[in-house]
């Protein structure tokens, strides 16, 4: 099953775009191969406001958000996960407005059996991130005209969560599901098994539209999630086939199965292959005599 990615999205930097249901979107000016056109912040409500993912610690982004919420009270800052492009501005915004920071929890690695990898991506982790309020799966916070419920979605990061806006069919998916690309699952902070389980979890829900952390909306969520699951399973089969053909390193596998990929994304591809290999080792399909890392040697069991 092919994934129909949609990159048709034009950000309106420095402005709030009205989406309906008292939702406004502000896109930070931090485009990159990993953030697409920039990080989306979502502002909810009319008077007692909430923000989902204020974005990177950037002066222009801060001034835009303060201008949009001017003369209104900001009560809560919801965070989908502790990558700096999503939560970096949270502390400064909280200090200026008195809003409390809400998230699934503090930063923590998803895996303890994988060596920390020297390849860094743009989306660095804020390892000092600490929410004021911890919101577990199914728990709810509401304000005047809005009600958000946490839907925990570990995988991209251990503390990743989505938020559903009550009575609208809208799910804010952060980096878990995006229209423009699949998410990066980078061990040890992310885990492929968690990611796949979180995708399956979304199929049991009846959300009508996804508003992601980067790019435009996902308009047909169930079909799209099924396609992503199929895509990941296809990648897993391709990795197993490369091992069967004699490849032993992640570098060899990436060169074989990502032939047309933009060179700037090869780091992310290597981490994705590592995530698949960690899962396959856990399942007993793949073995290695070394600690799990980007530079270990792998073979079929």
C-alpha atoms as one frame of an Amber mdcrd trajectory, in Angstrom:
protein
   0.000   0.000   0.000   1.448   3.353  -1.082   1.461   6.291   1.326  -0.081
   9.357  -0.322   2.026  12.077   1.244   0.713  15.618   0.883   3.260  18.448
   0.814   0.766  21.036  -0.396   1.122  23.410   2.534   2.040  27.094   2.507
   2.852  28.496   5.946   1.764  32.001   6.903   4.729  32.981   9.043   4.013
  35.556  11.709   0.254  35.142  11.384  -2.516  33.125  13.000  -4.523  31.063
  10.513  -8.126  30.398  11.572  -9.038  26.708  11.160 -12.510  26.634  12.734
 -13.742  25.191  16.054 -11.931  28.099  17.760  -8.589  26.723  16.543  -5.856
  28.972  15.182  -2.517  27.799  13.772   0.792  29.650  13.967   3.740  28.164
  12.059   7.228  28.933  13.357   9.857  30.029  10.856  12.138  27.025  11.430
  11.963  25.066   8.147  14.407  22.186   7.620  14.493  18.702   6.092  13.117
  17.389   9.407  10.630  20.135  10.332   9.294  20.638   6.771   7.948  24.224
   6.632   8.264  24.742  10.398   6.618  23.759  13.665   2.867  24.285  14.015
   1.476  25.779  17.222  -2.267  25.557  17.817  -4.168  28.111  19.896  -7.525
  27.005  21.302 -10.428  28.948  22.786 -11.725  32.506  22.817 -10.968  33.982
  26.234  -9.317  31.326  28.407  -6.775  30.017  25.926  -4.588  26.956  25.528
  -1.619  26.462  23.213  -0.448  23.118  21.872   3.326  23.112  21.182   4.528
  26.741  21.366   7.473  25.841  19.146  11.210  26.566  19.263  12.861  29.027
  21.626  12.820  31.848  19.103  12.171  35.562  19.709  10.064  36.034  16.573
   7.893  33.033  17.446   7.435  34.344  20.989   6.369  37.783  19.775   3.926
  36.252  17.286   2.264  34.134  19.968   2.082  37.040  22.421   0.491  39.201
  19.751  -2.085  36.519  18.900  -3.089  35.949  22.517  -3.013  39.651  23.440
  -5.733  40.755  25.879  -6.684  37.142  26.541  -5.632  34.825  29.328  -3.396
  31.894  28.458  -4.061  29.134  30.993  -2.274  26.063  29.618   0.626  25.154
  27.357   0.199  21.573  26.122   3.281  19.747  24.835   3.122  16.724  22.513
   6.746  15.710  23.201  10.021  17.131  24.415  11.831  17.858  21.166  13.070
  21.432  21.300  11.283  22.484  18.130   7.987  21.776  19.936   8.642  22.620
  23.597  11.616  24.988  23.434   9.522  28.119  23.991   7.324  26.655  26.727
   9.251  27.906  29.752   9.630  31.488  28.519   5.983  31.670  27.507   4.928
  30.213  30.848   7.030  32.737  32.764   5.503  35.637  30.830   1.865  34.510
  31.014   1.577  32.324  34.096   0.262  29.445  31.970   0.957  25.948  33.275
   2.845  23.447  31.131   1.062  20.135  30.494   2.627  16.957  29.082   2.739
  13.173  29.417   5.923  13.432  31.435   9.564  14.427  31.513  12.133  13.425
  28.908  13.259   9.804  29.130  14.773   7.371  26.608  12.434   4.709  25.271
  15.177   2.076  25.169  17.987   1.145  27.530  19.582  -1.516  25.318  20.715
   0.877  22.568  23.883   2.962  22.751  23.327   6.699  22.463  24.144   7.516
  18.852  26.507  10.251  17.765  24.302  11.273  14.839  22.309  14.330  15.909
  19.158  15.505  14.176  17.717  19.023  14.052  15.047  18.018  16.568  17.264
  17.860  19.635  15.744  16.638  22.882  15.193  19.000  25.768  16.462  16.669
  28.478  15.619  19.243  31.156  11.971  19.490  30.117   9.674  19.343  33.136
   5.883  19.868  32.910   3.873  21.484  35.682   1.035  19.011  35.111   1.406
  15.373  34.032  -1.546  14.178  31.960  -1.968  10.423  31.574  -3.757   8.528
  28.833  -7.463   9.424  28.786  -7.083  12.263  31.278  -8.700  15.604  30.493
  -8.189  19.324  31.023 -10.776  21.883  29.951 -11.222  25.624  29.704 -13.907
  27.997  28.529 -15.082  26.526  25.217 -12.531  23.716  24.883 -11.741  20.326
  26.385  -8.586  18.323  25.607  -8.022  14.646  26.353  -4.613  12.987  26.210
  -4.076  10.063  23.823  -0.614   8.735  24.621   1.327   7.799  21.472   4.888
   6.738  22.363   7.214   5.804  19.524   8.713   8.975  18.095   9.588   9.708
  21.723   8.706   7.938  24.951   6.741  10.948  26.231   4.858  11.623  22.993
   1.135  12.219  23.329  -1.647  13.426  21.053  -4.626  15.490  22.205  -8.241
  15.164  21.093 -10.459  18.257  21.092 -13.823  17.261  22.512 -16.851  17.147
  20.166 -14.875  18.173  17.063 -13.267  14.971  15.737  -9.909  16.807  15.759
  -6.786  15.015  17.002  -3.574  17.017  17.404  -0.960  14.405  16.511   2.354
  16.191  17.049   5.020  14.224  15.170   3.297  10.848  15.473   1.356  11.154
  12.199   2.016  13.898   9.630   0.683  14.383   6.110   3.997  15.341   4.511
   6.178  12.406   5.670   6.507   9.536   8.110   8.006  10.381  11.469  11.586
   9.675  12.469  11.931   6.926  15.072  15.410   7.405  16.523  16.664   5.068
  19.275  17.238   5.315  22.172  14.727   8.172  22.468  12.211   6.449  20.195
  11.199   2.805  19.748   9.722   1.098  16.678   7.586  -1.371  18.628   6.001
   1.476  20.607   5.469   3.459  17.412   3.684   0.618  15.628   1.477  -0.050
  18.652   0.579   3.642  18.826  -0.383   3.638  15.141  -2.630   0.630  15.727
  -4.141   2.432  18.712  -5.279   5.271  16.445  -7.164   2.815  14.228  -9.451
   2.013  17.160 -10.488   5.659  17.406 -13.007   7.631  15.328 -11.137  10.909
  14.872 -12.103  12.757  11.691  -9.032  14.910  11.062  -5.451  15.074  12.303
  -3.695  18.401  12.855   0.040  17.587  13.029   3.104  19.361  14.352   4.435
  20.037  10.855   2.628  20.590   7.566  -1.036  20.408   6.697  -3.886  18.271
   8.024  -4.463  14.560   7.502  -7.976  14.444   6.054  -8.557  10.668   5.892
  -6.893   9.434   9.079  -7.734   5.718   9.063  -6.692   5.075   5.470  -3.533
   7.099   5.988  -2.532   5.300   9.196  -3.130   1.912   7.564  -0.841   2.977
   4.709   1.889   4.052   7.143   1.690   0.710   8.967   1.988  -1.125   5.640
   4.934   1.098   4.666   6.792   0.316   7.890   6.183  -3.416   7.460   7.525
  -3.140   3.911  10.685  -1.482   5.268  11.063  -4.280   7.797  10.836  -6.896
   5.032  13.395  -4.972   2.960  15.841  -4.895   5.884  15.450  -8.640   6.437
  16.049  -9.235   2.719  19.242  -7.142   2.762  20.532  -9.184   5.710  19.665
 -12.349   3.789  21.665 -10.987   0.822  24.717 -10.464   3.022  24.539  -6.865
   4.225  25.771  -6.593   7.789  25.888  -2.892   8.602  23.287  -0.157   8.730
  25.322   1.876   6.245  25.081  -0.946   3.675  21.345  -1.349   4.256  20.646
   2.385   3.900  22.532   2.557   0.596  20.508  -0.374  -0.749  16.963   0.534
   0.300  17.096   4.353   0.269  18.685   4.827  -3.163  16.721   7.958  -4.114
  16.610   9.611  -0.697  17.835  13.181  -0.245  21.352  12.964   1.207  20.319
  15.335   3.989  17.939  12.646   5.257  20.425   9.759   5.345  21.020  10.295
   9.073  17.313   9.903   9.755  17.169   6.822   7.507  20.047   5.214   9.421
  18.270   5.791  12.721  15.054   4.361  11.285  16.895   1.208  10.198  18.405
   0.952  13.682  14.905   1.215  15.170  13.709  -1.643  12.961  16.780  -3.738
  13.814  16.284  -3.201  17.551  12.714  -4.437  17.184  13.854  -7.445  15.126
  16.516  -8.310  17.716  13.862  -8.117  20.425  11.699 -10.519  18.392  14.602
 -12.952  17.924  14.705 -12.535  14.133  18.042 -10.673  14.050  21.163 -11.127
  16.181  24.278  -9.087  16.953  27.295  -9.805  19.149  27.761  -6.113  19.897
  25.765  -3.496  21.793  22.958  -2.198  19.604  24.191   0.887  17.765  24.476
   2.487  14.341  27.889   0.891  13.878  27.244  -2.686  15.020  27.141  -5.757
  12.784  23.818  -7.573  12.331  22.700 -10.888  10.836  19.635 -13.104  10.722
  19.312 -15.530  13.608
